[in-house]
Amino acid sequence: MTTTISNSTLSASIKHSGAELFSIKDNQNNEYIWEGNPDFWGKHSPVLFPIVGTLKNNTYKINNTEYNLSRHGFARDMEFELLDKSENQAVFSLQSNEETLKKYPFEFELQLIYILNENSLTIEYKVNNKGKEKMPFSIGAHPAIALPGNFENYALKFEKDEPLKYNLLENDLISDKTEILKTTENLVPLNYKIFENDALVFKTLESNSLTIIKDSKPYVQVDFEDFTSLGIWTKENAPFICIEPWFGYSDTADNSGDLFQKEGVLVLEATQSFYSKFSIKIV
């Protein structure tokens, strides 16, 4: 099943499976979200929960009990309930159940709220800890912005002038090796060589937004001031770029396995809620 919201400027379509955004179109029918061709990558904009990235050996521990979680967690593969729908807003919910408790022993509700406002789509995340214990988790976005035409006609413009230090991945885990992404006036021209070692993982950034530039003109702006970390990723010859606001990231190679001790993890008190949002603006 899918749900579509719209206003006079944009429409956005979301799958109930994973509450995954798969389309943003303007009123000229231009598409801004990657089509999901499995020859490159068969997803569009999955939600990453209750982990972001990869765990060491795909396992973690809670109170010395070992659990298994695959890359980016299970929410992206589960059916969400549509709680509320209006012309320009849709609210989706995923509740913990017998299946999730086997992988992640915490009672929760995850809500995704999609809101269109003029030329911008805001995606809100709400996590409710429904249990009686503290709940460790990470959450993140993974929207793939379609880049029609020549990939090298695009660039990324960061909001602030800063050293763009990112950590390299080794075997899908965060390494201690870092590099600086070269910029000219906050601008990074795109080419596939940048991603030859997989995603760029920025643990921290001063910038709260970046703009994709197409043929020297603003194309899409992603605002992520609520988020602490950012991933940027594509695949060789793929006509998209993923701009990924995150809380948390893959394990480090020396990680203990205790989820509460995982670098970048959030811990939510019993009965409390967590809220964050980011937006995709067509410019």
C-alpha positions in Angstrom: 0.0 0.0 0.0 1.0 3.6 -0.6 -0.1 7.0 0.6 0.3 10.3 -1.3 0.1 13.8 0.2 0.2 17.0 -1.9 0.0 20.8 -2.0 0.0 23.2 -4.9 3.8 22.9 -5.3 4.8 19.3 -4.5 3.4 15.8 -4.0 5.1 13.1 -1.9 4.4 9.3 -1.9 5.2 6.9 0.9 5.1 3.1 1.0 3.4 1.6 4.1 6.2 -1.0 4.0 9.0 0.7 6.0 7.1 4.0 5.9 9.5 4.7 3.0 9.3 7.8 1.0 9.6 6.9 -2.7 8.6 10.0 -4.6 8.7 13.8 -4.4 7.4 15.4 -7.6 6.9 19.1 -8.4 3.9 20.5 -10.2 5.8 20.0 -13.5 6.0 16.2 -12.7 9.8 16.3 -12.2 10.9 13.5 -9.8 13.5 14.1 -7.1 13.7 10.8 -5.4 15.7 7.8 -6.7 13.5 5.3 -8.6 15.0 2.3 -6.8 16.4 0.4 -9.8 17.9 -2.7 -8.1 20.7 -2.8 -10.6 22.2 0.0 -8.4 20.2 0.1 -5.2 16.7 -1.2 -4.7 15.6 1.3 -2.1 14.6 5.0 -2.1 14.7 6.5 1.5 14.6 3.8 4.2 14.3 4.6 7.9 17.3 3.4 10.0 16.2 2.0 13.4 17.0 0.8 16.0 20.6 1.0 14.7 22.4 3.0 12.0 25.0 1.2 10.0 26.6 -2.2 10.9 27.2 -3.9 14.2 30.4 -5.8 14.8 29.6 -9.4 13.7 26.0 -8.1 13.4 25.6 -8.7 17.1 25.2 -6.7 20.3 24.6 -7.4 24.0 22.0 -6.3 26.6 22.7 -7.5 30.1 25.1 -10.1 28.7 22.5 -11.6 26.4 23.5 -11.6 22.7 21.1 -10.4 20.0 21.5 -10.2 16.2 20.6 -7.2 14.1 21.4 -6.7 10.4 22.6 -3.5 8.9 20.5 -0.4 9.6 18.0 -2.4 11.8 14.6 -3.8 11.0 12.2 -0.9 10.7 12.8 -0.4 7.0 11.5 -4.0 6.3 8.4 -3.8 8.5 4.8 -2.8 7.7 3.8 0.5 9.3 0.3 1.5 10.2 -1.2 4.7 8.8 -2.4 6.6 11.8 -3.6 9.8 10.3 -3.8 11.4 6.8 -4.7 14.8 5.6 -4.1 16.5 2.3 -0.5 17.6 3.1 0.4 15.3 6.1 0.6 11.6 6.9 1.5 9.9 10.2 2.9 6.3 10.3 3.5 4.1 13.3 5.5 0.9 14.0 4.9 -0.8 17.4 7.2 -3.3 19.0 5.9 -6.9 18.8 6.8 -10.5 19.3 9.0 -10.4 16.2 10.9 -7.2 17.1 11.4 -8.3 20.8 13.4 -11.3 19.6 15.9 -8.9 18.0 15.6 -5.9 20.2 14.2 -6.5 23.7 12.6 -3.1 24.2 9.0 -2.0 23.9 8.7 1.1 21.7 6.6 3.0 19.2 8.3 4.6 16.2 6.3 7.3 14.3 7.2 8.9 11.0 5.4 12.1 10.2 5.6 13.5 6.6 4.5 17.2 6.2 4.5 19.2 3.0 4.8 23.0 3.3 5.2 24.9 0.1 8.3 23.6 -1.7 9.6 21.5 1.3 8.9 18.1 2.7 9.6 17.7 6.5 10.1 14.2 7.9 9.7 14.0 11.6 10.7 11.1 13.8 9.2 10.3 17.2 10.4 7.4 19.3 8.4 6.5 22.4 9.9 4.2 25.1 6.9 2.2 26.2 8.9 0.0 28.6 10.1 0.4 32.2 13.8 0.4 31.5 16.2 2.7 29.6 16.3 2.1 25.9 19.4 2.5 23.7 18.9 3.2 20.1 20.0 5.0 17.0 17.9 6.5 14.2 18.7 7.9 10.8 17.5 8.8 7.4 18.7 7.5 4.0 17.0 9.6 1.2 18.4 9.1 -2.2 18.1 12.2 -4.4 17.8 11.5 -8.1 20.6 13.1 -10.2 19.5 12.9 -13.8 22.2 13.6 -16.5 25.9 13.7 -15.9 26.9 13.0 -12.2 29.8 15.4 -12.5 27.5 18.3 -13.3 26.5 18.3 -9.7 28.2 19.5 -6.5 27.5 19.7 -2.8 27.5 23.1 -1.1 27.8 23.0 2.7 26.2 25.7 4.8 29.4 26.6 6.7 33.1 26.9 5.8 34.6 24.2 7.9 37.1 21.3 7.7 35.0 18.4 6.3 36.7 15.6 8.3 35.1 12.2 7.7 35.9 8.7 9.0 36.6 5.9 6.6 34.8 2.5 6.7 36.7 -0.8 6.9 34.6 -3.9 6.5 31.5 -1.8 7.1 32.8 -0.6 10.5 34.1 2.8 11.5 37.8 3.0 11.4 40.1 5.5 13.1 41.3 6.7 9.7 40.1 10.1 8.7 40.3 12.3 5.6 39.4 15.8 4.7 36.9 16.4 1.9 38.4 19.2 -0.2 36.2 22.2 -0.8 36.3 25.5 -2.7 34.1 28.1 -1.1 32.2 25.3 0.7 31.6 23.5 -2.6 32.4 19.9 -3.3 32.2 18.9 -7.0 30.8 15.4 -7.3 32.6 12.5 -8.8 32.4 8.7 -8.1 36.0 8.5 -7.0 35.0 10.3 -3.7 33.0 7.2 -2.8 35.5 4.5 -3.9 35.8 3.5 -0.2 32.0 3.5 0.5 30.1 6.2 2.4 31.6 9.3 3.9 30.8 9.4 7.6 30.9 12.7 9.3 30.6 12.2 13.1 30.1 15.9 13.6 29.5 18.9 11.4 29.1 22.6 12.0 26.9 22.8 8.9 23.2 22.2 9.5 22.3 21.9 5.9 23.7 21.3 2.5 22.5 22.1 -1.0 22.9 19.9 -4.1 24.0 22.2 -7.0 23.1 21.2 -10.5 24.8 23.0 -13.4 25.9 25.8 -11.0 22.3 26.3 -9.7 20.6 25.2 -6.5 18.7 21.9 -7.0 17.8 20.3 -3.7 18.5 21.5 -0.1 18.6 19.1 2.9 18.3 20.7 6.3 19.3 18.5 9.3 20.0 20.8 12.3 18.4 18.3 14.7 21.0 15.5 13.8 24.5 15.0 15.2 26.0 13.1 12.3 25.8 12.8 8.5 26.5 10.1 5.9 26.9 10.8 2.2 26.8 7.8 -0.2 26.3 6.6 -3.8 27.4 3.7 -5.9 29.6 3.6 -8.9 27.7 5.0 -12.0 24.5 5.4 -10.0 22.4 8.5 -10.8 21.7 9.4 -7.2 23.2 10.8 -4.0 22.2 9.9 -0.5 22.3 12.6 2.1 21.8 10.8 5.4 21.2 12.6 8.7 22.0 10.3 11.6 22.0 9.8 15.3 24.8 7.1 15.6 26.7 5.1 13.0 28.4 1.8 12.5 30.4 0.1 15.3 34.1 0.7 15.7 36.3 -2.4 15.4 37.1 -2.3 19.1 33.5 -2.0 20.2 32.6 -4.0 23.3 29.2 -5.2 21.9 27.3 -3.6 24.8 24.6 -1.5 23.0 24.5 1.0 25.9 28.3 1.6 25.4 28.1 1.9 21.6 29.6 5.1 20.2 26.9 7.6 19.2 24.0 5.7 20.7 21.0 7.5 22.2 19.5 6.4 25.5 15.8 7.1 26.2 14.5 7.0 29.7 11.5 4.8 30.6 8.2 6.2 29.3 10.0 9.1 27.6 9.9 10.3 24.0 12.5 11.4 21.5 11.8 13.8 18.6 13.8 15.0 15.6 13.2 16.1 12.1 14.9 17.0 8.8 13.6 18.5 5.5 14.1 18.1 1.8 13.5 21.4 0.0 13.2 21.7 -3.8 15.0 24.9 -4.8 
